[in-house]
Amino acid sequence: MVRMVSRSLEIQYDPEADAAYIYVVGLGPGRTVARTKFCDVGLQGSAVILGLDATDGIVGIEILGASKVLPSNLLVESEQG
């Protein structure tokens, strides 16, 4: 198993919506979300939506029902940051 930690990774969490957005790369010229792809994760009340750029590279990942799939300590840190 390979684990990669990137300092450019940013997570924002909205506890009211129970939604998290993970920015995989910085947005900028040529790195904007051109389309999205819905992914059913098989948990009621949860979903994953990929934000893709013009070349179908992943720009970000939105997680609905985030408290069901992400560690609570990660969500708390994301609210504060």
N, CA, C and O of each residue as an XYZ file, in Angstrom:
324
protein
N       0.839     -1.168      0.000
C       0.000      0.000      0.000
C       0.889      1.237      0.000
O       1.868      1.307      0.743
N       0.548      2.198     -0.825
C       1.284      3.453     -0.898
C       0.381      4.552     -0.351
O      -0.785      4.664     -0.730
N       0.933      5.346      0.533
C       0.178      6.468      1.084
C       0.881      7.742      0.681
O       2.077      7.902      0.926
N       0.136      8.660      0.058
C       0.722      9.921     -0.358
C       0.017     11.048      0.389
O      -1.212     11.095      0.437
N       0.778     11.930      0.956
C       0.233     13.104      1.623
C       0.754     14.325      0.886
O       1.957     14.474      0.670
N      -0.158     15.182      0.508
C       0.223     16.371     -0.241
C      -0.136     17.616      0.552
O      -1.236     17.714      1.095
N       0.772     18.551      0.621
C       0.495     19.805      1.311
C      -0.451     20.690      0.497
O      -1.012     21.647      1.031
N      -0.633     20.384     -0.778
C      -1.525     21.192     -1.601
C      -2.978     20.722     -1.518
O      -3.858     21.339     -2.119
N      -3.235     19.660     -0.797
C      -4.582     19.144     -0.636
C      -5.341     20.021      0.355
O      -4.841     20.307      1.443
N      -6.538     20.446     -0.014
C      -7.352     21.285      0.861
C      -8.728     20.648      0.990
O      -9.309     20.202      0.001
N      -9.246     20.609      2.215
C     -10.574     20.061      2.458
C     -11.420     21.123      3.138
O     -10.995     21.737      4.117
N     -12.619     21.336      2.613
C     -13.580     22.237      3.233
C     -14.806     21.421      3.608
O     -15.275     20.593      2.826
N     -15.323     21.658      4.811
C     -16.480     20.901      5.292
C     -17.566     21.847      5.745
O     -17.302     22.794      6.485
N     -18.789     21.598      5.305
C     -19.966     22.354      5.716
C     -20.824     21.422      6.565
O     -21.506     20.553      6.020
N     -20.803     21.586      7.905
C     -21.541     20.661      8.770
C     -23.060     20.744      8.586
O     -23.752     19.743      8.772
N     -23.587     21.913      8.224
C     -25.034     22.033      8.000
C     -25.490     21.168      6.835
O     -26.537     20.524      6.901
N     -24.706     21.159      5.777
C     -25.023     20.357      4.591
C     -24.438     18.953      4.685
O     -24.768     18.088      3.874
N     -23.572     18.721      5.669
C     -22.814     17.475      5.803
C     -22.131     17.131      4.477
O     -22.195     16.002      3.989
N     -21.480     18.141      3.919
C     -20.798     17.996      2.634
C     -19.354     18.466      2.762
O     -19.071     19.492      3.381
N     -18.458     17.707      2.171
C     -17.036     18.062      2.159
C     -16.586     18.191      0.713
O     -17.059     17.469     -0.165
N     -15.662     19.125      0.477
C     -15.065     19.252     -0.843
C     -13.555     19.138     -0.678
O     -12.939     19.886      0.081
N     -12.981     18.205     -1.390
C     -11.539     17.979     -1.343
C     -10.958     18.517     -2.642
O     -11.242     18.001     -3.723
N     -10.139     19.563     -2.524
C      -9.465     20.125     -3.689
C      -8.197     19.307     -3.921
O      -7.292     19.303     -3.087
N      -8.141     18.622     -5.043
C      -6.999     17.762     -5.356
C      -5.857     18.584     -5.941
O      -4.692     18.326     -5.642
N      -6.177     19.556     -6.760
C      -5.168     20.451     -7.345
C      -5.671     21.872     -7.224
O      -6.871     22.105     -7.085
N      -4.757     22.817     -7.277
C      -5.151     24.215     -7.242
C      -5.866     24.605     -8.520
O      -5.465     24.213     -9.615
N      -6.922     25.377     -8.370
C      -7.616     25.873     -9.555
C      -6.841     27.046    -10.130
O      -6.133     27.742     -9.402
N      -6.965     27.262    -11.386
C      -6.267     28.337    -12.062
C      -6.498     28.201    -13.549
O      -7.379     27.451    -13.970
N      -5.730     28.905    -14.349
C      -5.903     28.800    -15.800
C      -5.801     27.349    -16.264
O      -4.791     26.685    -16.029
N      -6.836     26.870    -16.913
C      -6.835     25.502    -17.416
C      -7.177     24.461    -16.362
O      -7.271     23.276    -16.683
N      -7.365     24.870    -15.114
C      -7.657     23.896    -14.048
C      -8.996     24.206    -13.386
O      -9.117     24.120    -12.164
N      -9.972     24.553    -14.158
C     -11.298     24.797    -13.634
C     -12.153     23.550    -13.839
O     -11.836     22.706    -14.679
N     -13.215     23.437    -13.086
C     -14.115     22.292    -13.235
C     -14.947     22.494    -14.491
O     -15.723     23.445    -14.588
N     -14.780     21.592    -15.450
C     -15.498     21.666    -16.715
C     -16.767     20.814    -16.676
O     -17.757     21.130    -17.336
N     -16.728     19.732    -15.896
C     -17.901     18.865    -15.776
C     -17.800     18.065    -14.491
O     -16.742     18.007    -13.864
N     -18.891     17.457    -14.108
C     -18.901     16.632    -12.904
C     -19.389     15.236    -13.240
O     -20.105     15.028    -14.219
N     -18.987     14.283    -12.410
C     -19.418     12.894    -12.577
C     -19.902     12.389    -11.231
O     -19.152     12.406    -10.255
N     -21.134     11.942    -11.169
C     -21.746     11.423     -9.955
C     -21.331      9.971     -9.749
O     -21.370      9.174    -10.686
N     -20.935      9.627     -8.532
C     -20.555      8.254     -8.192
C     -21.363      7.814     -6.976
O     -21.258      8.434     -5.917
N     -22.153      6.775     -7.099
C     -22.937      6.248     -5.992
C     -22.020      5.377     -5.136
O     -21.401      4.439     -5.639
N     -21.934      5.689     -3.841
C     -21.045      4.931     -2.965
C     -21.773      3.821     -2.220
O     -21.159      3.102     -1.431
N     -23.070      3.671     -2.458
C     -23.814      2.576     -1.864
C     -24.209      2.779     -0.411
O     -24.650      1.831      0.238
N     -24.066      3.978      0.114
C     -24.507      4.285      1.468
C     -25.664      5.269      1.375
O     -25.536      6.313      0.735
N     -26.776      4.956      1.997
C     -27.929      5.844      1.934
C     -27.556      7.217      2.490
O     -27.002      7.325      3.584
N     -27.861      8.248      1.735
C     -27.563      9.611      2.153
C     -26.146     10.058      1.847
O     -25.736     11.130      2.290
N     -25.394      9.272      1.109
C     -24.020      9.627      0.745
C     -23.833      9.506     -0.759
O     -24.466      8.683     -1.420
N     -22.959     10.336     -1.275
C     -22.604     10.278     -2.692
C     -21.260     10.968     -2.876
O     -20.838     11.772     -2.045
N     -20.608     10.645     -3.960
C     -19.346     11.275     -4.324
C     -19.525     11.880     -5.712
O     -20.038     11.236     -6.627
N     -19.093     13.130     -5.847
C     -19.182     13.810     -7.130
C     -17.779     14.283     -7.497
O     -17.168     15.065     -6.769
N     -17.279     13.805     -8.624
C     -15.949     14.195     -9.082
C     -16.040     15.473     -9.904
O     -16.889     15.585    -10.787
N     -15.170     16.432     -9.618
C     -15.035     17.632    -10.431
C     -13.895     17.407    -11.407
O     -12.754     17.204    -10.989
N     -14.184     17.439    -12.693
C     -13.195     17.117    -13.726
C     -12.865     18.354    -14.557
O     -13.728     19.193    -14.815
N     -11.599     18.454    -14.972
C     -11.204     19.551    -15.846
C     -11.486     19.180    -17.298
O     -12.086     18.140    -17.568
N     -11.065     20.010    -18.215
C     -11.346     19.805    -19.639
C     -10.731     18.532    -20.207
O     -11.195     18.025    -21.227
N      -9.682     18.005    -19.553
C      -9.047     16.772    -20.029
C      -9.444     15.565    -19.181
O      -8.795     14.520    -19.241
N     -10.517     15.712    -18.384
C     -11.031     14.678    -17.482
C     -10.088     14.348    -16.328
O     -10.175     13.267    -15.745
N      -9.194     15.267    -15.998
C      -8.370     15.120    -14.799
C      -9.181     15.548    -13.589
O      -9.990     16.472    -13.681
N      -8.975     14.893    -12.460
C      -9.728     15.225    -11.249
C      -9.184     16.497    -10.621
O      -8.001     16.597    -10.299
N     -10.082     17.471    -10.455
C      -9.745     18.738     -9.821
C     -10.157     18.700     -8.354
O      -9.450     19.214     -7.487
N     -11.306     18.088     -8.084
C     -11.802     18.011     -6.721
C     -12.816     16.908     -6.564
O     -13.325     16.359     -7.542
N     -13.105     16.588     -5.304
C     -14.046     15.530     -4.972
C     -15.017     16.075     -3.936
O     -14.608     16.502     -2.857
N     -16.291     16.059     -4.263
C     -17.321     16.483     -3.312
C     -17.932     15.234     -2.692
O     -18.282     14.287     -3.396
N     -18.056     15.240     -1.378
C     -18.626     14.099     -0.667
C     -19.864     14.569      0.077
O     -19.781     15.393      0.987
N     -21.008     14.038     -0.317
C     -22.265     14.324      0.359
C     -22.483     13.239      1.405
O     -22.222     12.064      1.145
N     -22.959     13.626      2.588
C     -23.038     12.663      3.686
C     -21.649     12.365      4.207
O     -21.338     11.233      4.575
N     -20.808     13.402      4.234
C     -19.389     13.243      4.549
C     -19.138     12.607      5.918
O     -18.167     11.870      6.089
N     -20.001     12.886      6.887
C     -19.785     12.336      8.227
C     -19.930     10.818      8.254
O     -19.499     10.174      9.211
N     -20.528     10.243      7.220
C     -20.688      8.787      7.142
C     -19.451      8.101      6.569
O     -19.256      6.903      6.777
N     -18.612      8.854      5.847
C     -17.494      8.204      5.150
C     -16.111      8.762      5.485
O     -15.100      8.138      5.160
N     -16.054      9.925      6.129
C     -14.753     10.518      6.469
C     -14.553     10.518      7.988
O     -15.524     10.627      8.737
N     -13.317     10.397      8.443
C     -13.048     10.426      9.886
C     -13.474     11.758     10.503
O     -13.254     12.816      9.913
N     -14.078     11.705     11.679
C     -14.597     12.916     12.320
C     -13.500     13.934     12.615
O     -13.746     15.137     12.526
N     -12.290     13.479     12.964
C     -11.207     14.432     13.251
C     -10.818     15.224     11.996
O     -10.434     16.389     12.103
N     -10.911     14.625     10.842
C     -10.625     15.322      9.589
C     -11.681     16.400      9.325
O     -11.357     17.497      8.868
N     -12.933     16.082      9.613
C     -14.008     17.039      9.385
C     -13.913     18.222     10.338
O     -14.146     19.362      9.937
N     -13.573     17.961     11.597
C     -13.438     19.030     12.584
C     -12.308     19.973     12.171
O     -12.467     21.192     12.236
N     -11.180     19.425     11.751
C     -10.044     20.246     11.295
C     -10.438     21.064     10.064
O      -9.996     22.204      9.921
N     -11.257     20.507      9.179
C     -11.666     21.189      7.961
C     -12.595     22.355      8.258
O     -12.586     23.353      7.538
N     -13.398     22.239      9.314
C     -14.288     23.331      9.717
C     -13.483     24.506     10.244
O     -13.834     25.660      9.997
N     -12.399     24.223     10.972
C     -11.608     25.259     11.616
C     -10.681     25.954     10.646
O     -10.366     27.131     10.823
N     -10.236     25.240      9.618
C      -9.235     25.776      8.717
C      -9.806     26.538      7.616
O      -9.070     27.052      6.773
